[in-house]
Every structure is written in C-alpha cells, then in structure tokens.
C-alpha cells in the first residue's frame, strides 16, 4: 500500500467510524466535496498537507491523530506507484 491509498482508507474509515457522509465532512472541514471524493477514489495521488489538516479538523482530531494509525506504519518505500 502506498501513502495515497493509506490516506484514502483512513478517510473512509473515519467517515464510517464517525458516521459522516462526504458532504458532512466537506461542510465541517472546508475541503470541497470533489477533492474528498478524489482522495477517496485515488484520483488524488498527493493530497496536500493543508487538505489533510482541514480533514483532520473536520473529523474533530489533530493532524497527529489522523496519522496515528496502523495504515501508515508499513507503507511501500517507493514514492510513486
């Protein structure tokens, strides 16, 4: 799994855990719905730091809490898929 796939899975898991739709996350985070959908679908290969920070805020967590998940512990070591 690469970083963009891990971010995608993390966003999907958090939406599920917090019972949030993409629309609700967009409203709470300020990240456009299309950007969130691109991250989830994998079309966004390199989500920006600001987008991740805003998404974390939308989930009512810190950026550190967003990254603190087992998805990010065993990533592929290459930068490009």
Secondary structure, DSSP 8 states (H G I E B T S, - for coil): --HHHHHHHHHHHHHHHTT--HHHHHHHH---HHHHHHHHHT--SS--HHHHHHHHHHTTS-HHHHH-SGGGTS--S-S--
